[in-house]
Amino acid sequence: MPVFEEEAVVQDGSMLLVLPVPFRQIDGNLYFEEQACNGLNRWSDSFAHVVVAAPVIPEHLAAGNTSVLWKPVSEIASRNSLTFVPLPWAYGLRAFTGQYRATRELLRERISKSGYLQFAIGGLVGDWAAVACLEAIRQKRRFAIHTDRVEHEVLLEVTKNASFPRRMKARLIAALMKPYHRYLIRRCSLGLWHGSDCYHVYSPWCRENHLIHDVHTRPEDGIDQTTLEAKLATVETAEKIRLCYAGRLDPMKAPLDWLKAVAVARDAGAPVEAVWFGEGSLREEAEAEVERLKLGDIVSLPGFLRDRAQLLARLRAAHMMAFTHVTPESPRCLLESLISGTPIVGYENKFATDLTLGHGGGSFVAIHDWEGLGRRIAELASDRKTLRELIREAATNGRRFNDAAVFAERSELIRRFC
């Protein structure tokens, strides 16, 4: 596939990003996911030119996913500092092998021209970022690897209840993926691990490790002091304790566990109402569970909320973000909840624990213990003093995170080690 647009001169201060986040092409125009566009603006704050290589999603897949906000790349503020390199969508073995030689040659050229290299690996077949790692190793170039979830473990978790053939396929892919990623990570110059789950698994393989957080909220997006004080003032007298979650309705997020936890809290007498913003493969199952548990009067599943400002407002209005993540990932919604002054209450994992360690703003139970989570929600709904303290802690904790700060930190690490 040809590059979308060629820059005239590649400067020493340029960076090549190879990402799994796809482009979308409509009538010859290129689109990119909205928050990823914000990331490109922040990278452009620190690098003279950024070259972005990513696969182009087939239109039937893009059209069927209503939970992605697409933005024309022509509207990105830093557009004049960016070059876009569309890559083939090749997540099938035949497509991958057929496109491998030409795509590697394209990556070879881009790597040789770029001053800094950063690759977001996360797969096996079709993972062009991993192929870019192989080429950088061949060229004896320094490069950074960035991950936001432990892909081989995620794959096994989300397929554990699948059919026998699918489970066997997942086990084979995971068994190949883990040593492949270990090989690449051992040869990178810098590991940027989003969240403690990634850090815990990948850091033993890497010589230079840094725990990072991938945030796209601006400093002004956080809850302000006036809004925080108003929120705290209403906790004691609120008739309903508002629970929220924002993310996909898919196995990684365990929405059926979430619904059962809400039912446990209700059955314990807690005056709660809950909303899950998001779409996904488990929508029908989730709706059936709402009906089975008779949650229709206190639970709503309105789908994906496209207006980001409205979503942040809903997060700020909630008293808790209840979550039931069952895979080693680093979901951005937990960061956004803290930034919004809303404590995170859910399944314990290294990412959530690290976010709150020494700062507060969270309360956790063992993974898969939806009954324990329901009881914890009920306890906090009845102990308003403790809930107030968690809300204040969450707001204070969340002030550490904003896009300008985290991207500046990562850019400095790349300049230093790559």
C-alpha positions as CSV (number, residue, x, y, z in Angstrom):
1,M,0.0,0.0,0.0
2,P,1.4,3.4,-0.8
3,V,2.0,6.1,1.8
4,F,-0.9,8.5,2.2
5,E,1.4,11.5,1.9
6,E,5.1,11.9,1.7
7,E,7.0,14.6,3.6
8,A,9.7,16.5,1.8
9,V,12.5,16.1,4.3
10,V,12.8,13.7,7.3
11,Q,14.6,15.5,10.2
12,D,16.7,13.9,12.9
13,G,14.1,14.9,15.4
14,S,11.4,12.7,13.7
15,M,9.7,9.7,15.3
16,L,8.2,6.7,13.6
17,L,5.1,5.2,15.4
18,V,3.8,1.8,14.3
19,L,0.4,1.3,15.9
20,P,-2.3,-1.3,16.0
21,V,-5.0,1.5,16.2
22,P,-6.3,1.4,12.6
23,F,-6.9,4.1,10.0
24,R,-10.2,4.2,8.2
25,Q,-10.4,5.2,4.6
26,I,-13.6,6.8,3.1
27,D,-13.7,8.1,-0.4
28,G,-10.0,8.5,-0.5
29,N,-9.9,10.4,2.8
30,L,-8.1,9.1,5.8
31,Y,-9.6,9.0,9.3
32,F,-8.2,8.1,12.7
33,E,-9.7,7.4,16.2
34,E,-10.4,10.7,18.0
35,Q,-8.3,10.1,21.1
36,A,-5.5,8.7,19.1
37,C,-5.5,12.0,17.2
38,N,-5.0,13.8,20.5
39,G,-2.0,11.5,21.1
40,L,-0.5,12.6,17.8
41,N,-0.9,16.2,18.8
42,R,0.9,15.6,22.0
43,W,3.7,13.6,20.3
44,S,4.1,16.6,17.9
45,D,4.7,18.8,20.9
46,S,8.0,17.0,21.4
47,F,9.1,15.7,18.0
48,A,9.8,17.8,14.8
49,H,7.9,15.3,12.7
50,V,5.9,12.1,13.5
51,V,5.4,9.3,10.9
52,V,2.4,7.2,11.8
53,A,2.1,3.7,10.3
54,A,-1.1,1.7,11.0
55,P,-3.3,-0.8,9.3
56,V,-6.4,0.3,7.4
57,I,-9.5,-1.4,8.8
58,P,-11.9,-2.9,6.2
59,E,-15.0,-0.7,5.8
60,H,-17.5,-3.4,6.8
61,L,-15.7,-3.8,10.2
62,A,-15.5,0.0,10.7
63,A,-19.1,0.5,9.9
64,G,-20.2,-2.2,12.3
65,N,-18.3,-0.7,15.2
66,T,-20.3,2.2,16.5
67,S,-18.2,2.8,19.6
68,V,-15.3,4.4,17.7
69,L,-15.2,8.1,17.0
70,W,-13.4,8.7,13.7
71,K,-11.8,12.1,12.9
72,P,-10.4,13.1,9.5
73,V,-6.7,13.4,9.7
74,S,-6.9,16.7,7.8
75,E,-8.5,18.1,11.0
76,I,-5.7,17.2,13.4
77,A,-4.2,20.4,14.8
78,S,-0.6,19.2,14.2
79,R,-1.4,17.9,10.7
80,N,1.6,19.7,9.1
81,S,4.0,17.8,11.4
82,L,2.5,14.4,10.5
83,T,2.9,11.8,7.8
84,F,0.5,8.9,7.5
85,V,1.5,5.4,6.2
86,P,-1.4,3.1,5.7
87,L,-0.5,-0.6,6.1
88,P,-2.5,-3.7,5.0
89,W,-5.1,-5.2,7.3
90,A,-3.6,-8.7,7.5
91,Y,-4.8,-10.5,10.6
92,G,-5.3,-13.8,8.6
93,L,-2.3,-16.0,8.0
94,R,-2.7,-15.9,4.2
95,A,-3.1,-12.1,4.0
96,F,-0.2,-11.7,6.4
97,T,2.2,-13.9,4.5
98,G,1.1,-12.4,1.2
99,Q,1.7,-8.8,2.4
100,Y,4.7,-9.5,4.5
101,R,7.6,-8.8,2.1
102,A,6.2,-5.5,0.7
103,T,5.2,-4.2,4.1
104,R,8.5,-5.1,5.7
105,E,10.3,-3.3,2.8
106,L,8.1,-0.2,3.5
107,L,8.9,-0.4,7.2
108,R,12.6,-0.9,6.4
109,E,12.7,2.4,4.5
110,R,10.7,4.3,7.1
111,I,12.9,3.0,10.0
112,S,16.1,4.0,8.1
113,K,14.8,7.6,7.7
114,S,13.5,8.2,11.2
115,G,15.4,9.6,14.2
116,Y,13.4,7.8,16.9
117,L,11.4,4.6,16.8
118,Q,8.4,3.5,18.9
119,F,6.4,0.3,18.3
120,A,3.1,-0.7,20.0
121,I,3.2,-4.5,19.8
122,G,0.3,-6.6,20.7
123,G,-0.3,-9.7,18.6
124,L,1.2,-12.3,16.3
125,V,-0.2,-12.6,12.8
126,G,-0.9,-9.1,11.4
127,D,1.1,-7.3,14.0
128,W,3.2,-4.9,11.9
129,A,4.6,-3.2,15.0
130,A,6.3,-6.5,15.9
131,V,7.6,-6.8,12.3
132,A,9.0,-3.2,12.7
133,C,10.8,-4.5,15.8
134,L,12.4,-7.3,13.7
135,E,13.5,-4.8,11.1
136,A,14.9,-2.3,13.7
137,I,16.9,-5.2,15.2
138,R,18.2,-6.1,11.7
139,Q,19.3,-2.5,11.2
140,K,20.8,-2.4,14.7
141,R,18.6,0.6,15.7
142,R,17.5,1.5,19.1
143,F,13.7,1.4,19.6
144,A,11.0,1.7,22.3
145,I,8.2,-0.9,22.7
146,H,4.9,0.2,24.2
147,T,2.1,-2.0,25.4
148,D,-1.1,-1.5,27.3
149,R,-2.1,-5.1,28.0
150,V,-0.5,-8.6,28.3
151,E,-1.8,-9.9,25.0
152,H,-1.1,-13.6,25.4
153,E,-2.8,-13.7,28.8
154,V,-5.8,-11.6,27.5
155,L,-6.2,-14.1,24.7
156,L,-6.4,-17.1,27.0
157,E,-8.8,-15.3,29.4
158,V,-11.3,-14.2,26.8
159,T,-11.5,-17.6,25.1
160,K,-11.7,-19.8,28.2
161,N,-15.4,-20.3,27.7
162,A,-15.2,-20.6,23.9
163,S,-15.6,-23.8,21.8
164,F,-12.9,-26.5,22.1
165,P,-11.4,-25.7,18.7
166,R,-11.2,-22.0,19.5
167,R,-9.6,-22.6,22.8
168,M,-7.0,-24.8,21.3
169,K,-6.3,-22.2,18.6
170,A,-5.9,-19.5,21.3
171,R,-3.6,-21.7,23.3
172,L,-1.4,-22.2,20.3
173,I,-1.3,-18.6,19.4
174,A,-0.5,-17.6,23.0
175,A,2.2,-20.2,23.2
176,L,3.8,-18.7,20.1
177,M,3.2,-15.1,21.0
178,K,4.8,-15.1,24.5
179,P,8.3,-16.1,23.3
180,Y,8.0,-13.9,20.2
181,H,7.3,-10.9,22.4
182,R,10.0,-11.9,24.8
183,Y,12.5,-12.0,21.9
184,L,11.5,-8.5,20.8
185,I,11.4,-6.9,24.2
186,R,14.8,-8.3,25.2
187,R,16.3,-6.4,22.2
188,C,14.5,-3.1,22.6
189,S,16.2,-0.1,24.2
190,L,13.2,1.1,26.2
191,G,10.0,-0.6,27.6
192,L,7.0,1.7,28.1
193,W,4.5,-0.3,30.1
194,H,1.1,1.2,30.5
195,G,0.0,0.0,34.0
196,S,1.4,-2.4,36.5
197,D,0.0,-5.6,34.9
198,C,2.1,-4.9,31.8
199,Y,5.1,-3.8,33.9
200,H,5.0,-6.9,36.1
201,V,5.0,-9.3,33.1
202,Y,7.3,-7.5,30.6
203,S,9.9,-5.7,32.8
204,P,11.9,-8.9,33.5
205,W,12.6,-9.2,29.8
206,C,13.7,-5.6,29.3
207,R,16.8,-3.7,30.3
208,E,15.2,-0.2,30.6
209,N,11.7,-0.2,32.0
210,H,9.3,2.6,32.8
211,L,5.7,2.4,34.1
212,I,3.6,4.9,32.2
213,H,-0.1,5.9,32.0
214,D,-1.9,6.6,28.7
215,V,-4.1,9.6,29.3
216,H,-6.0,11.8,26.9
217,T,-7.7,14.1,29.3
218,R,-6.5,17.7,29.4
219,P,-5.6,19.4,32.7
220,E,-8.9,21.4,32.5
221,D,-10.9,18.2,32.1
222,G,-10.5,17.2,35.8
223,I,-13.0,17.9,38.4
224,D,-12.6,21.5,39.7
225,Q,-12.6,22.3,43.4
226,T,-16.1,23.9,43.3
227,T,-17.7,20.9,41.6
228,L,-15.9,18.6,44.0
229,E,-17.1,20.4,47.1
230,A,-20.7,20.4,45.7
231,K,-20.4,16.6,45.0
232,L,-19.1,16.0,48.5
233,A,-21.9,18.1,50.1
234,T,-24.6,15.9,48.5
235,V,-23.1,12.5,49.4
236,E,-24.7,12.4,52.8
237,T,-28.2,13.2,51.7
238,A,-28.3,11.5,48.2
239,E,-31.3,9.3,47.8
240,K,-29.4,7.1,45.3
241,I,-25.8,6.3,45.1
242,R,-24.8,6.5,41.4
243,L,-22.6,3.8,39.9
244,C,-21.1,4.1,36.5
245,Y,-18.9,2.3,34.0
246,A,-17.6,3.3,30.6
247,G,-16.2,0.6,28.3
248,R,-17.0,-2.2,25.9
249,L,-19.6,-4.8,26.7
250,D,-17.3,-7.7,26.1
251,P,-15.7,-10.6,28.0
252,M,-12.6,-8.6,29.1
253,K,-14.9,-6.3,31.1
254,A,-17.2,-9.1,32.5
255,P,-20.4,-7.1,32.3
256,L,-22.5,-10.0,33.5
257,D,-20.4,-10.0,36.7
258,W,-21.0,-6.3,37.0
259,L,-24.7,-6.7,36.8
260,K,-24.7,-9.5,39.4
261,A,-22.7,-7.3,41.7
262,V,-25.3,-4.5,41.3
263,A,-28.0,-7.0,42.1
264,V,-26.2,-8.1,45.3
265,A,-25.9,-4.5,46.4
266,R,-29.6,-3.9,45.7
267,D,-30.6,-7.1,47.6
268,A,-28.5,-5.9,50.5
269,G,-30.7,-2.8,50.7
270,A,-28.3,-0.4,49.1
271,P,-30.1,2.5,47.3
272,V,-28.1,2.3,44.1
273,E,-28.6,3.1,40.4
274,A,-26.1,2.1,37.8
275,V,-25.3,3.0,34.2
276,W,-22.9,1.3,31.7
277,F,-21.8,3.4,28.8
278,G,-20.6,1.2,25.9
279,E,-21.4,-1.3,23.2
280,G,-20.0,-4.7,22.5
281,S,-20.4,-8.4,21.8
282,L,-22.2,-9.1,25.1
283,R,-25.0,-6.6,24.7
284,E,-27.8,-9.2,24.2
285,E,-26.5,-11.3,27.1
286,A,-26.3,-8.2,29.3
287,E,-29.8,-7.2,28.4
288,A,-31.1,-10.7,29.2
289,E,-29.2,-10.6,32.5
290,V,-30.8,-7.2,33.4
291,E,-34.2,-8.9,32.8
292,R,-33.3,-12.1,34.7
293,L,-32.1,-10.2,37.7
294,K,-35.0,-7.7,37.6
295,L,-32.6,-4.7,37.4
296,G,-34.6,-2.7,34.8
297,D,-35.6,0.0,37.3
298,I,-32.1,0.7,38.5
299,V,-29.7,-0.2,35.6
300,S,-29.5,1.4,32.2
301,L,-27.4,0.3,29.2
302,P,-27.6,3.4,26.9
303,G,-24.8,2.4,24.6
304,F,-21.7,4.3,23.6
305,L,-21.8,8.0,24.5
306,R,-20.2,9.8,21.6
307,D,-19.9,13.2,23.2
308,R,-16.7,13.0,25.3
309,A,-17.6,16.1,27.4
310,Q,-20.9,14.6,28.3
311,L,-19.2,11.3,29.3
312,L,-16.7,13.2,31.6
313,A,-19.7,15.0,33.1
314,R,-21.4,11.8,33.8
315,L,-18.3,10.4,35.4
316,R,-18.0,13.4,37.6
317,A,-21.7,13.0,38.7
318,A,-21.2,9.4,39.7
319,H,-20.3,8.4,43.3
320,M,-18.4,5.2,42.3
321,M,-17.1,3.6,39.1
322,A,-17.7,-0.1,39.6
323,F,-15.6,-2.3,37.4
324,T,-15.1,-6.0,36.8
325,H,-12.0,-6.3,34.6
326,V,-10.8,-9.9,34.3
327,T,-7.7,-9.6,32.1
328,P,-4.3,-8.0,32.7
329,E,-4.9,-4.7,30.9
330,S,-4.7,-1.0,31.7
331,P,-8.1,0.5,31.0
332,R,-8.1,4.3,30.6
333,C,-11.5,4.6,32.1
334,L,-10.1,4.0,35.6
335,L,-7.7,7.0,35.2
336,E,-10.6,9.1,33.8
337,S,-12.7,8.2,36.8
338,L,-10.1,9.3,39.3
339,I,-9.6,12.5,37.2
340,S,-13.3,13.0,37.6
341,G,-13.2,12.7,41.4
342,T,-15.0,9.3,41.3
343,P,-13.5,6.4,43.3
344,I,-12.8,3.1,41.5
345,V,-14.4,0.1,43.2
346,G,-14.0,-3.3,41.6
347,Y,-11.8,-6.4,40.9
348,E,-8.3,-6.1,42.3
349,N,-5.5,-6.1,39.7
350,K,-2.0,-4.6,39.6
351,F,-3.1,-1.6,37.5
352,A,-5.9,-0.5,39.8
353,T,-3.8,-1.1,42.9
354,D,-0.8,0.9,41.5
355,L,-3.1,3.8,40.6
356,T,-4.3,4.1,44.2
357,L,-1.3,3.0,46.2
358,G,-0.2,5.8,48.5
359,H,-2.9,8.1,47.0
360,G,-6.2,6.4,47.7
361,G,-9.5,6.7,45.8
362,G,-10.2,3.0,45.4
363,S,-11.5,-0.2,47.0
364,F,-11.0,-3.7,45.7
365,V,-12.1,-7.3,46.0
366,A,-10.7,-10.5,44.6
367,I,-11.1,-11.0,40.8
368,H,-14.3,-12.9,39.9
369,D,-15.8,-12.2,43.4
370,W,-18.9,-10.4,42.2
371,E,-20.7,-11.2,45.4
372,G,-17.9,-9.5,47.4
373,L,-18.0,-6.6,45.1
374,G,-21.8,-6.2,45.6
375,R,-21.3,-6.3,49.3
376,R,-18.5,-3.7,49.1
377,I,-20.8,-1.4,47.1
378,A,-23.5,-1.8,49.6
379,E,-21.1,-1.0,52.5
380,L,-20.0,2.2,50.8
381,A,-23.5,3.2,50.0
382,S,-24.4,2.9,53.7
383,D,-21.1,4.4,55.0
384,R,-21.3,7.8,53.5
385,K,-18.4,9.2,55.5
386,T,-16.0,6.6,54.0
387,L,-17.5,7.2,50.6
388,R,-16.8,11.0,51.0
389,E,-13.2,10.3,51.9
390,L,-12.8,8.0,48.8
391,I,-14.2,10.7,46.6
392,R,-11.9,13.3,47.9
393,E,-8.9,10.9,47.6
394,A,-9.9,10.1,44.0
395,A,-10.0,13.8,43.1
396,T,-6.6,14.5,44.7
397,N,-5.1,11.4,43.1
398,G,-6.5,12.2,39.6
399,R,-4.7,15.6,39.5
400,R,-1.5,13.7,38.7
401,F,-2.8,12.7,35.3
402,N,-3.2,14.7,32.2
403,D,-2.1,14.3,28.6
404,A,0.4,17.1,28.5
405,A,2.4,15.7,31.5
406,V,2.3,12.0,30.5
407,F,3.3,12.5,26.9
408,A,6.1,14.9,27.8
409,E,7.5,12.3,30.2
410,R,7.3,9.6,27.6
411,S,8.9,11.8,24.9
412,E,11.8,12.6,27.2
413,L,12.4,8.9,27.9
414,I,12.4,8.1,24.1
415,R,14.9,10.9,23.5
416,R,17.1,9.7,26.3
417,F,17.1,5.9,25.6
418,C,16.4,5.7,21.9
